[in-house]
Amino acid sequence: MKQTAKDFQLLASVSDFTRFFGFPAPAHPLFTVIDLAGHQPPPESQQPALRQLYLVSLKRNLNGRLRYGHGSYDFSEGVLGFYAPGQLCASDYPAEAFDVTGWLLAFHPDLLARYPLGQKINGYNFFSYQVNEALHLSAQEETQLNELAASLRRESEQPVDAFSQDVLVAQLDLLLTYANRFYHRQFQTRRTASHDLLTRFEAELTAYFAASDSRPLPTVQHFADALHVSPAYLSDLLRTYTGQNTQQHIHQALIERAKHLLLSTSLSINETAFRLGFEYPQYFSRLFKNKTGFTPAEFRFSVQ
């Protein structure tokens, strides 16, 4: 059942967030660094809340293993998670189930409004990754990020002056740049799992277009759901290994299927478009021309 505004608490500020989860009040109105060691969330934090903040958390010692899809994930070592504004959240682990240590950054989008990072952060897809896609850190990487978090904490606790926001945003930009580097490293170092996902994606893509025609156009979400990953994670992994994101792979497979139909059947261009799942034939013709340099009719004629 769809949730309404009455079903969750709105956390519109950093102060709202810290109060709801029982964290210390922030020294800076738009930013805080929270020590997670020994924290016991209050009972009311079990209720869902809509958070209008960015969060970055480095957590250790989540006892046990988290199951997601067909995989099991060990969260006893340091992992870095990212959460964008507009997501529902709750303290959904029983307090006795873990003895978490680490830190949590919470910051309002207004902190970045006057800075290039305000636009740059939209390109960090890991803010849309799922919990099982958290960044696993080496000891050296964890040390680097801990040092940056400590520096951010010291700066956020200083009296606010004309340079406070500049310094906070610069240090936050550096932390996110390191995180981006570490994520790309993870795609490379966890090659077995990455290659397995790539193989499964290729199999899903082939199977979709090998099935009977007149199916809806496949979406990125369709393949992400089939592989039990987030759309952002799937696209980033594919781009790392193939140079193309998920949508580009879908278009490539779609064009190959279109070529087959144009050359092996007497279907009209409109009929071919409908067979492939296009609601409007002109969209099919536009995509085909963009990808091949020919209209569907020109392609059919060129090989006769």
C-alpha positions in Angstrom: 0.0 0.0 0.0 1.3 3.4 -0.9 2.5 5.5 2.0 1.0 8.9 2.7 2.6 11.9 4.3 0.9 10.9 7.6 2.8 7.6 7.6 6.3 9.0 8.0 8.2 11.8 9.7 9.7 14.5 7.5 13.4 15.2 8.3 14.0 18.5 6.5 17.1 19.6 8.3 20.2 18.2 10.0 18.7 19.1 13.3 15.6 17.1 12.5 17.7 14.1 11.6 19.9 14.1 14.7 16.8 14.6 17.0 14.9 11.8 15.3 17.7 9.3 15.7 18.9 10.4 19.0 22.3 11.8 17.9 24.0 14.9 19.4 22.7 18.2 18.1 24.8 19.6 15.2 27.2 22.5 15.7 26.8 23.6 12.1 23.2 24.2 10.7 23.9 22.4 7.4 26.5 19.7 8.3 27.4 17.3 11.1 29.8 14.3 11.7 28.4 11.7 14.1 30.3 9.1 16.0 28.3 5.8 15.8 30.1 4.0 18.6 27.7 3.1 21.4 24.7 4.7 19.8 21.3 3.3 20.8 18.5 4.7 18.6 15.3 5.7 20.4 12.2 3.6 19.9 10.5 6.3 17.7 13.3 6.0 15.1 11.8 2.6 14.2 9.1 4.5 12.3 9.8 5.4 8.7 11.1 8.9 8.0 11.6 10.9 4.7 15.0 12.4 4.8 15.9 15.5 2.8 19.6 15.1 3.4 22.7 13.5 2.0 24.3 10.8 4.2 27.7 9.2 4.0 28.4 6.5 6.6 31.4 4.3 7.4 30.2 1.4 9.5 32.0 -1.6 11.1 30.9 -4.6 13.2 27.4 -5.1 11.9 27.1 -8.6 13.3 26.0 -11.4 11.1 25.4 -11.3 7.3 22.8 -9.5 5.3 21.0 -11.4 2.7 19.9 -9.6 -0.5 18.7 -11.4 -3.6 20.7 -14.5 -4.2 23.8 -13.2 -2.3 25.0 -13.0 1.3 27.1 -10.0 2.4 29.4 -9.8 5.3 29.3 -6.3 7.0 31.7 -7.0 9.8 34.5 -5.1 8.1 34.4 -1.4 7.2 31.9 -0.5 4.5 31.0 2.9 3.1 27.4 3.7 2.3 25.8 6.6 0.5 22.2 7.9 0.6 20.6 10.7 -1.4 17.8 13.1 -0.3 14.3 11.9 -0.8 14.7 8.4 0.6 12.7 6.8 3.3 14.7 5.6 6.2 14.4 4.0 9.6 16.5 2.4 12.3 15.4 -1.1 11.1 18.0 -3.2 13.0 17.3 -4.2 16.6 19.7 -2.4 18.9 21.0 -5.7 20.3 21.8 -7.1 16.9 24.9 -5.1 16.3 27.7 -3.1 18.0 28.3 -0.6 15.3 31.4 1.7 15.2 32.3 4.3 12.6 30.9 7.6 11.6 28.1 9.3 9.7 28.2 12.5 7.7 24.8 14.2 7.3 24.6 17.4 5.2 21.8 19.4 3.6 21.8 20.1 -0.2 21.9 23.9 0.6 25.5 23.4 1.8 26.5 22.8 -1.8 24.2 25.2 -3.6 26.9 27.8 -4.5 29.6 25.4 -5.3 30.5 23.1 -8.3 30.0 20.1 -6.0 26.3 20.9 -6.0 26.2 19.8 -9.7 29.1 17.3 -9.5 27.4 15.2 -6.8 24.6 14.4 -9.2 27.1 12.4 -11.2 28.0 10.2 -8.3 25.8 7.2 -9.0 26.8 5.5 -5.8 24.3 7.7 -4.0 21.6 5.5 -5.7 23.3 2.1 -5.0 21.6 -0.5 -2.8 22.8 -1.6 0.6 24.4 -4.8 -0.7 26.5 -2.6 -3.1 28.2 -0.7 -0.3 31.9 0.1 -0.8 34.2 -2.4 0.9 37.3 -0.6 2.1 40.9 -1.8 2.5 42.6 -0.8 5.7 44.6 2.0 4.0 41.4 3.4 2.3 39.6 3.3 5.6 42.4 5.2 7.3 42.3 7.9 4.6 38.6 8.4 4.9 38.7 8.4 8.7 41.3 11.2 8.6 39.1 13.2 6.3 36.0 12.6 8.5 38.0 13.7 11.5 39.1 16.9 9.7 35.5 17.6 8.7 34.4 17.1 12.3 36.9 19.6 13.6 36.0 22.2 11.0 32.2 21.8 11.6 32.7 22.3 15.3 34.6 25.6 14.8 32.7 28.9 15.2 31.1 29.7 11.8 33.0 32.4 9.8 33.2 33.6 6.2 35.4 30.6 5.3 33.7 27.8 7.1 31.5 26.7 4.2 34.3 26.9 1.7 36.5 24.6 3.8 33.7 22.1 4.6 32.7 21.8 0.9 36.3 21.5 -0.2 37.0 18.7 2.2 33.7 17.0 1.4 34.6 17.2 -2.3 37.9 15.5 -1.6 36.2 12.7 0.4 33.7 12.0 -2.4 36.5 12.0 -5.0 38.3 9.4 -3.0 35.1 7.3 -2.7 34.7 7.5 -6.5 38.2 6.2 -6.9 37.7 3.4 -4.4 34.5 2.3 -6.1 36.2 2.0 -9.5 38.9 0.1 -7.8 36.3 -2.3 -6.3 34.9 -3.1 -9.7 38.5 -4.2 -10.7 39.5 -6.0 -7.6 36.3 -8.0 -7.3 36.6 -9.2 -10.8 35.0 -12.6 -10.3 31.8 -11.2 -9.0 31.8 -8.4 -11.6 32.4 -10.8 -14.5 29.7 -13.1 -13.2 27.2 -10.1 -13.2 28.3 -9.1 -16.7 27.8 -12.7 -17.9 24.4 -12.9 -16.4 23.4 -9.5 -17.9 24.4 -10.6 -21.3 22.4 -13.8 -20.9 19.3 -11.9 -19.7 19.7 -9.4 -22.7 20.0 -12.3 -25.2 17.0 -14.1 -23.7 14.8 -11.1 -23.8 15.3 -10.5 -27.5 15.3 -14.2 -28.3 11.8 -14.5 -26.9 8.6 -13.9 -28.9 8.3 -10.4 -30.3 5.7 -7.7 -29.5 7.0 -7.3 -26.0 7.3 -3.9 -24.3 10.7 -2.2 -24.8 13.0 -3.4 -22.1 14.1 -1.0 -19.5 17.2 -0.6 -17.4 15.1 -1.3 -14.3 13.9 -4.6 -15.8 17.5 -6.0 -16.0 18.5 -4.5 -12.7 15.6 -6.3 -11.0 16.4 -9.5 -12.8 20.0 -9.3 -11.5 19.1 -8.1 -8.0 21.2 -4.9 -8.3 20.4 -1.2 -8.5 20.2 0.4 -12.0 23.0 2.8 -11.1 25.3 0.0 -10.0 24.6 -2.1 -13.1 25.3 0.9 -15.4 28.5 1.8 -13.6 29.9 -1.7 -13.7 29.0 -2.2 -17.4 30.6 1.2 -18.2 33.8 0.1 -16.4 34.2 -3.1 -18.3 32.6 -2.3 -21.7 32.6 1.5 -22.1 28.8 1.4 -22.4 26.1 1.8 -19.8 23.0 -0.4 -19.6 20.8 1.7 -21.9 23.5 1.7 -24.6 23.7 -2.1 -24.4 19.9 -2.4 -24.6 19.9 -0.1 -27.7 22.7 -2.1 -29.3 20.7 -5.4 -28.9 17.5 -3.7 -30.0 19.2 -2.5 -33.3 20.6 -6.0 -34.0 17.1 -7.4 -33.6 15.7 -4.7 -35.8 18.2 -5.5 -38.5 17.3 -9.2 -38.4 13.6 -8.4 -38.8 14.2 -5.9 -41.6 16.3 -8.4 -43.6 14.4 -11.6 -42.9 10.7 -10.6 -43.0 8.4 -8.6 -45.2 7.1 -6.5 -42.3 6.6 -2.8 -43.0 8.7 -0.3 -41.0 5.7 0.5 -38.8 5.0 -3.2 -38.2 8.7 -3.8 -37.4 8.6 -1.0 -34.8 5.5 -2.4 -33.2 7.0 -5.9 -33.2 10.0 -4.5 -31.3 7.8 -2.8 -28.7 7.8 0.8 -29.9 4.5 2.6 -29.3 5.4 5.2 -31.9 7.2 4.1 -35.1 8.9 7.5 -35.6 10.9 6.8 -32.3 12.1 3.6 -33.8 13.2 5.2 -37.0 14.9 8.0 -35.2 16.9 5.6 -32.9 17.8 3.3 -35.9 19.1 6.3 -37.9 21.0 7.6 -34.9 22.7 4.2 -34.3 23.4 3.1 -37.9 23.4 6.2 -40.0 20.5 4.8 -42.1 16.8 4.9 -41.8 15.2 1.5 -41.6 14.0 1.7 -45.2 17.5 2.8 -46.4 19.1 -0.1 -44.5 16.7 -2.6 -46.0 17.3 -1.3 -49.5 21.1 -1.1 -49.1 21.6 -4.8 -48.6 19.1 -6.0 -51.2 
